Amino acid sequence: MARVGASQSRTSKRRTATYEFGGTFSAPLEFVYHWCLDYSPDDAKLSKENFVRKIVHRSRSGVVYEDLEEEPGGWMWSHVVVTKHPPDAWHAEITGSHRDWSLDYTLRELPEGGTRLVARGRRSPTAIGEPNPRRGELERELCEMWRNYGRALDRDYRASSRRKSGGTSS
């Protein structure tokens, strides 16, 4: 689900759009929180994307990483500063060559089991970036990315549950 609204940035004529999206996972909140914040150079494989990720700094309070992706017109770069808000939230400030984002992620336990992730954020293109995409276009992209992450997350949760119970069957 995505919601878009436009406003003018104070520092430039760039258009800022506000988006909301999310995902649902079968794993419990604590597992989802730790899994989502365990950033890795392998994350591109999980999301089925083509970026290269470098972890710059990791601490108890957050993570700093950079992504680099080759595009038809050149390289797209992002510098991401993630601040943890345990046990169920985190914030990301993303400065990039093509766009800037400010995102808040929140997790909520579901009554029937599992966890719901909701992310809300503001996105602005940079001087060399394309204008913000239409809501439906970005919604499809973000939903597909989180479906891919969700499959990997749920697979890792099932594997960790089997290890804890001593089972080996699939």
C-alpha positions in Angstrom: 0.0 0.0 0.0 1.5 3.4 -0.9 0.3 6.9 -0.4 1.8 9.9 -2.2 1.6 13.6 -1.5 3.8 16.3 -3.0 5.3 19.4 -1.4 8.2 21.7 -2.2 11.6 21.2 -0.5 12.8 24.2 1.4 16.3 23.9 0.0 15.5 23.5 -3.7 12.7 23.2 -6.3 12.8 19.4 -6.0 9.4 17.7 -5.4 9.1 15.6 -2.3 6.7 12.7 -2.2 5.5 10.8 0.8 5.1 7.1 0.5 3.8 4.3 2.8 4.4 0.6 2.2 4.8 -2.6 4.1 4.9 -6.4 4.3 3.7 -9.2 6.5 5.9 -12.1 7.8 5.1 -15.3 9.5 8.0 -14.9 12.0 7.6 -13.2 15.4 8.4 -9.6 15.9 11.8 -10.1 17.7 13.1 -12.3 14.9 11.8 -9.9 12.2 13.4 -6.9 13.9 16.9 -8.6 14.2 16.7 -10.0 10.7 15.7 -6.7 9.1 18.6 -4.9 10.8 21.2 -7.5 10.0 22.4 -5.7 6.9 24.7 -7.7 4.7 26.6 -7.5 1.4 24.3 -10.4 0.4 21.1 -8.4 0.6 21.0 -7.8 -3.1 20.6 -11.5 -3.7 17.7 -11.7 -1.2 15.8 -8.8 -2.9 16.8 -10.0 -6.4 18.3 -6.7 -7.2 21.7 -5.8 -8.7 23.3 -3.4 -6.2 26.6 -3.9 -4.4 26.5 -3.2 -0.7 29.4 -2.2 1.6 28.8 -2.1 5.4 30.7 1.0 6.5 30.0 0.9 10.3 28.0 -1.3 12.6 27.2 -0.6 16.3 24.5 -1.4 18.9 22.6 1.8 18.0 22.7 1.5 14.2 24.3 0.7 10.9 25.9 2.7 8.1 26.1 1.2 4.6 26.5 2.2 1.0 24.9 0.8 -2.1 26.2 1.1 -5.6 24.3 0.0 -8.7 25.1 0.3 -12.4 22.3 1.9 -14.4 22.1 2.6 -18.1 23.1 6.2 -17.6 25.9 5.6 -15.0 26.2 4.6 -11.4 23.6 5.1 -8.7 25.0 5.5 -5.2 23.3 5.7 -1.8 24.7 6.4 1.7 22.4 5.0 4.4 22.4 5.8 8.1 20.1 3.5 10.1 19.2 4.3 13.7 17.7 1.5 15.7 14.7 2.1 18.0 14.3 -1.3 19.7 12.3 -3.4 20.1 10.1 -2.6 17.1 11.3 0.4 15.0 14.2 2.0 13.1 14.8 5.1 11.0 16.9 5.4 7.8 18.3 8.6 6.3 19.4 8.0 2.8 21.5 10.4 0.8 22.1 9.4 -2.8 23.3 10.4 -6.2 19.8 10.2 -7.6 17.4 10.6 -4.6 17.2 11.2 -0.9 14.9 9.3 1.5 13.9 9.7 5.1 12.1 6.5 6.2 10.6 5.3 9.5 10.0 1.5 9.9 7.6 0.1 12.5 6.8 -3.5 13.4 3.6 -4.7 15.0 2.7 -8.2 16.2 -0.4 -9.6 14.5 -3.1 -11.2 16.7 -3.1 -14.4 14.5 0.7 -14.6 14.7 3.4 -13.1 12.6 4.5 -9.6 12.2 3.5 -6.6 10.1 6.1 -4.1 8.8 4.9 -0.6 7.9 7.4 1.9 6.4 6.6 5.6 5.9 9.0 8.0 4.2 9.7 11.1 2.2 11.6 10.8 -1.1 13.1 13.7 -3.1 15.0 13.4 -6.4 18.4 15.0 -6.6 19.5 17.4 -9.4 20.5 14.4 -11.5 17.7 12.1 -10.5 14.5 11.5 -12.3 11.3 12.9 -10.8 9.5 10.8 -8.2 7.7 7.9 -9.8 4.0 7.6 -9.7 2.5 5.9 -6.6 1.6 2.7 -8.4 5.0 2.3 -10.1 7.0 2.7 -6.8 4.4 0.6 -4.9 4.9 -2.3 -7.3 8.7 -2.0 -7.0 8.7 -1.8 -3.2 6.2 -4.5 -2.8 8.2 -6.9 -5.0 11.4 -6.1 -3.0 9.6 -6.8 0.3 8.0 -10.0 -1.0 11.5 -11.2 -1.9 12.9 -10.2 1.5 9.8 -11.7 3.2 10.4 -15.1 1.5 14.0 -15.1 2.6 13.1 -13.9 6.1 10.4 -16.6 6.5 12.8 -19.3 5.1 15.5 -18.2 7.7 12.9 -18.3 10.5 11.7 -21.8 9.6 15.4 -23.0 9.4 16.2 -21.4 12.8 13.1 -23.0 14.3 14.2 -26.5 13.0 17.7 -25.9 14.5 16.2 -25.0 17.9 13.9 -28.0 17.9 16.6 -30.3 16.6 14.6 -31.2 13.5 16.2 -31.6 10.1 13.2 -32.2 7.8 12.0 -29.5 5.3 
